Amino acid sequence: MKPVVIAASLLLAVPVLGHAQTTPVALTHVRIIDGTGAAPIENGTVLMQDGTIVAAGRTVPVPSNAQILDRSGMSVLPGLISDHSHVGQLVGVQSGAQFYTADNITSELAQYRRYGVTTVTALGNNVPRVFDPMRKDAHMGLLPVDLFGVDQGIGVPKGAPPVHVAPDQLFRPRTVEEARQDVDAMAAEGTDLIKIWVDDFDHSLPVKMDPAIIQAVVDEAHQKHLRVAAHIHDLDDAERVVTTGVDILAHGVRDKPVPPSFVAMLKDRGIWYIATLELDEATTAWADQPAWTKTPFVVAGLSIPLQQQVNNSAWQQENKTGSKATFARTSLTTNLQNLKILWAAGVKIGFGTDSGATPLRVPGVAEHRELALMVQAGLPPLQALHIATQQAAALLDLHDRGVIAAGKRADLLIVAGNPANAISNVDRVVETWANGSVVAGPIPVKVQQNAP
């Protein structure tokens, strides 16, 4: 049988965003990768209704009134879940507080959705008066994807993060008392987590976060039943914050190999570790121009200004050499090695990329690159997908998503081919389901319908 092209026109017979179906929908003859890390189920059926999975497996009774959608040659997996992204930080290649608007954030969330990401965690620098209503709308299914995150976040005066944001986007407490008050303010706003920036960005900043401030934030957050995520780069900072009581490392350790004592500490304390491999890759990849940067799937996610920038030879030369490029490449190499060590030891691994924080960390594209890099680090494709779905949901303490099973949200990513065999197949996005509605992937894809 010849390959068929799956384009947006093929989806016209099924519900569209904002119009959840009440009629049952059955995806048939599909390979089910359920998110648990288990082997795929071949020639399966996923039955959903009203945005919820009714049944999934090899032998699923299909109601007579169901809409049957043959997905032969395709795989269905849970929608990807980002534990570390940012929204409203930029437009094109420009960053600034003026871009933190509901329209801009909605547009970004729509791009995540096209690339198969169905839950986004915006980990800091959020404006509560904009972010909090949007988060409520997202939970109600009124936005392209579900949205969680950190209101504001806690940085350092004259230190991290090295960004210019509006006063209502970030706290920079000078005293322990101010730090506790800032945590209380975020708790009152309904923040999902607390975020702290503790490092000095490769010695580019004059100070790091005072250990007394770190302790005050952790203590106050835990009293409010909130967990704390820490931005780190170096091993010594990671050890310090974990010892203090931080719950989540929002980035990987990238300056040196992690020692057994640190691995044991993370495992014993149940600390979550988000490597964000793509953060450092993105620093040089767009200048180096590897083959993946030229694929239609990736190019479709770039704004016109960003395409013009990364294709400019002068910009490429400037960004592929120098101390910043060397630092990023070295950091990525160490991060890959440390991820493999920690994963093999059984440390809890989350999924995030820092997408949306800078123009080069492209929403949706970054998450697909993170999967490829995880496999490059030595994780089997099924385990990378497990981390990006069930594990990512567990980090957020969400039990209604991340796996394909009866009663779970029908947040589903449909791709051509079998990503359990080759992670590159996860880039062949056909469609994404969420809230009982479907959108097409960023580009049409060819599907060999009699493929094994």
N, C-alpha and C positions, 0 to 999 in steps of 0.2 A: 504494500500500500504506500502511496506517495505521502510525503509529509503534508500536513495542512497548516496554513497560517492562522493562528488565533489572534484576531484583532478585536478592537473595541466593538465592531459591528456584530461579532458573534455573541456579545453579552447583552444585546438589546432586548432579548426575550426574558432577562432575569432582572430582579429588583436593582434599583440604582440607589446611590447614597442618599440617605434621608427618607427612604421609603421601604421600611422593613417589611419583609414578607410575612403573611399569616398563613399562606399555603405552604405545606411541607416542600422542601427542596431536597432532592437526593442526588449527590455526586456519585456516579457509578463507575465501575471498572477503573478505579483509581488506586494508586499505591499509597498506603497510609503510613506515614512516618509520624508516630503519635507524640513525640516530644520527650518520651521517657528514656530514650537511649536504646529501646528495644529494637529488634530487627523489624524491617518494614513488613506490613501486611499487603500481599499482592492481590490485585483484582478485588479490592474492597469497596465498601459503600459507606458514605457518611450522610446521614439523614439529619436535617436541621429544620427548625421552625422557630419563628419569632426570635431570631438571634441566638438560639441555644441549640447545642448538639443534642439530638434525641437518641441517636444510636450510631455506632461506628464499628465496622468489622467486616469479616468475609461473608457472613450470612445475616443480612439485615433485612427484615420484612419492610417492603416499601408500600406505603398506603396508596390506594387506587387514585386518590386525588393529588398525589405528589407530582411536582414538576421534576422530571428526570433529566439530568444533565450528564451526558456521557463524557467522562474525562479520561478516556483511554490514552495510554502513553504518558500520563501526567502523575505527579505526586502531590499529595496534600499533607501539609504540616501545619502546626500551630503558627499563628502570626508571630513575627519576631517581637521581642520585648526589649526595649532599651532601658537600662538602669542608669545611664549617664549620658545625657544630651543637654542641649541648651536651645532655647527658642527666643525669638524676638531680638536677637543681638545684631543682626546685619541684614543688608539688602545688597545683592550683587557682590562687590568686593569692598564695600564700605561698611564699617561698624559704627555703632553709636546708639545712645539712649533714645534718639528720635525714632528708631525702628521698632521700639517695643509697643506695637499696636495689635489689636485683635485681628485686623485684616492680615497683617504680615504673618502673625503666628498661625492663623488658620491656613494660609497658603503653604507654610512649612509643613504643617501637619498633613496636608493633602499630599505633599511629596513623599513624606514617610509612608503614607498609606499605599501609594502607587508602588513603592519598593517593598511592600510586604511587612512593614513595621506597623503593628496595631496598638501598641502601648508605648508611650514615650514618657520618660522621667526627665523633667527639666531641672537640672541639679544646680540651682542657684542663679543669682542676678535677675530675679523675677520681680516685677512690679505688682504688689498684691492687689491693687484696685483693678488691674487688668487680668492678672493671672488667676486670681481666686474665682471670679465668676466663670471664666473659661474652663477652669478645672471642673466646676460643677456641671456646666453644659456638657463637657466631654463624658463625665460619668453617666449622664442621661442619654448618651448616644447622639448628641446634637452636633458634634464635631467629627472630622474625618477619622480620628483615632482617640483612644482614651488617654488622659493626661494626668500625670502626677508630678510632684516636684517639691522644691525648696523655695519658700518665700525669702527673698533677699539672700541670706547667707551671711557668714561672718568672716571678714578679712582682717587685715592688719594695717594700722595707720602707716603710711609711707612704705607699705609692703604689698604682699599678695592680696588679691590678684592684681596684676599690673594692667588694669583696664580702667577706662574712664566711663563711669556709669552715673546715672542720676542718683541723688541722695536716697530715694526710696527703693533702690535696687540692691543696696548692700550696706551692711553694718560694718563699722571699723572701730570696735570698742577700745578705749585706752585703759580701762580699769576692769578689775574683776566684777565690780558692781554693774558697770555698763554691760559687760558681757552677759551677765545673768538677766538683766533687763531685756536685752536684745533677744535672748532665747524665749523669754516670757512673751514678748511681742509676737514672735513667729509662731509660738504655740497658740496664741489667741487667734491668729489669722488662719489656723488650721493647716499649717505646713505638714507635709508628710514625713520629712526628715529635717535634720539640721546639717548644714554644710560648713566646714571650716577650711580655710586655705592656710597651710602652715609653713610652706617652704619658701626659698628665696629665688626660685626660677634661675637655677644655674648661676648663683651669686650675682645676678643682675639687680637685685634689690638689697637695700641696706640692712634690712632686719627680717627675722623670722617671727612667727607668732610666739609670744611669751608663754612658757609652759604653764604659768598660773592661769592665763586666759583659757588655754586648752582645758585644764582641769575644771575650771568654773563652768565652761560651756558643757562639758560632758556631764558633770554632776547635775546641773540645772535641767539639761535635756532629759536625762534619765528620770529625774523627779517628775517630769511632765510626760513620761512614758514615750519619749521620742528617741530615736536612734541618731547617731552622729556619723556622718561620712566625712573623711578627711582627704583633701588634695595633698598628695605627697609625690616626691620623685626619688629621694634618696633613702637608703636602708635605715640610716640613723633616725630620720624623721618618722619612718614607718614604725620602727621599734618604739619610739617615744610615744606616739599617739595610741598605739595598741596597749602599751603598758598603762597609759592614762585611762583607757576604757572606751576608746573609739570603737564603733561597731562595724564600719565599712571602710576599706581602703578604696578610694574612688579612682585611683590610678595604680599602675604596676610599679614595683621597685625597679629602677632602671640604671642605677649607678654601679652596682656590683652584684655578684651572685648571692642569692639568699642562703644563709647558713641553716643547718639542721635545727638549731635552737629557735630560729624565727619561724620556720615551717611548723615546728611543734607548737609554738605559741599560738599561731593562727588557728591551727586545727583544734587545739585544746579549748580555746576560747570561742570557737565558732565564728570567727571573723570572716566577713565576706570580702572577696578580693576581685576588683574589676580592673583588668589589665589595660584597657584602652590602647591596644597595640596600634590602631590606626592613627592615633594622635601623632606619633612620631613618623610613621610612614608618610602621612599627608604632607609633612613639612618639606620633604624632598621629592616625593613621587611625581608631583605635577611638573616639576622642573626636569626630572630625569626622563619622563615620558615613557615608562614601560608600556607594553602592549595593552594592558588592561585599561589604561587611561584613554585609549582611542576607541574603545568598543562603543557601539551605539547605545547600549544599556547604560553605560556610565555617562556618556556625553549628554544623554537626555536629561540628566539631573543637574546639569550645569547651567547657570544663568549665562546670558550673552556676555555680560561684562567679565565673568569668570573665564569663559572660553577664550575671550580675547586676551586676557591676562596670561593664562597658562600657555597659550600658543605664541606668546611674544618671545623671541629669541633672547633679547636682552634680559628680560625677566627670568627666563630659564637659566641663563648663565649666572645671574646674580644669586639665585636661590639653590643652585646645585653645588656650590662651593662655599667655603668659609666656615667659621667656627660653629655657627648655628646649624648648618647642614651636617657637619661632623658630629656634633652633639646629638642630633636627632638620630642619625644612623647608628651611633654607638648605643644610644638608649634603646632603640628598637631591638638590636641584637640581644642585649641583656634582658629586655622584657620578654622576648620570645623564650629564652632559656629558662627564666624564672617561672613563667606560666607553666611550662611543661613540668618543672619540678613540683610546683605547688599542686597542680592538678593530679599528678601521679601519686602524691602523698595524701590526697583526699581532702584538701582544703576546699572550702565552699567558694566556687567561682561564679561571679555574675557576668553580665554582658553589657558593655557600653563602649562608647567611642569618643566622647566629648564632641560629637557632631553638633553643628550649629554654633559652636563657640567662635570659630574663625571661618572665613570663606572657603578655605581649603578642606575643611572637614564637612563634606557635603551630606546633608540629611538623606538617609536611605542608602546612598552609595557607600557611605562610611560603614554602615552595618554589614553590608555584603563583603566589603574588604576585611572587616574584622573576622568574619567567618573564615575567609581564605587564609588569613594570617594565623588563626588558631590552628588550622590544619597544618600550615607550614611549621608551626611550633612543635608539631608531633601529635596533636590530638586527632583521633579518628573523626571523620565527618559526622557520624551519628552523635558523638559526644559533643562536638562543637554545636550542633543543632540543639542538643539537649540543654546546653548552657544558655543558648539564646532564647529558649522557650520555657521549659519547666523550671529550670534553675533561676532564670531571670525573674520569673513570677514569684518564686519562693523568696528571693531577696527582698522583694516589695511586700512580702507577706500576703500575696494574692493567691487565693486557692480556687478561683473561678476560671482560670485561664492557663495557658501554657502547655496544655495537653489536649489531645483529641480523645474525649470520653463523654459518655452520656452525662448531661447536666452542666457541662462546661460551656462557656461562651463560644459561639461559633465565629471565633476570630481565626481565620484560616488563610494560609498562603498556598496557592496552587502554582506549581512550576512544571515545566516540561522536563522529562528525563528523571533520573534518579540521583538526587544529591547525596544519598547514603553511600553511593559508589564514587562519585566525583562531586566535590563541594561546588565546583563551578556551575553545576546544573541549578543551584539555587538562584543564580542570576537570570535564569530563563523564566522570568515571572509572567504567568498568564493572567492571573487575577488575584485579588485579595478580598476576602469576605470579612465583614465586621458589622455588628448591630443588625444582622439580617440583610445587609445590602452588599453589593459587589462593585468593585472598580477594576478596570483593566490595568495591566502592568504598564511601565513607561514606554515600551515599544512592542510591536507585534512580534510573536515568536512562532517558530515552526515546531510542530509536534508530530513525531512519528507514531501514529496511533496504534500500530501493532508492535511498538517497541517493547522489549522485555522489561 
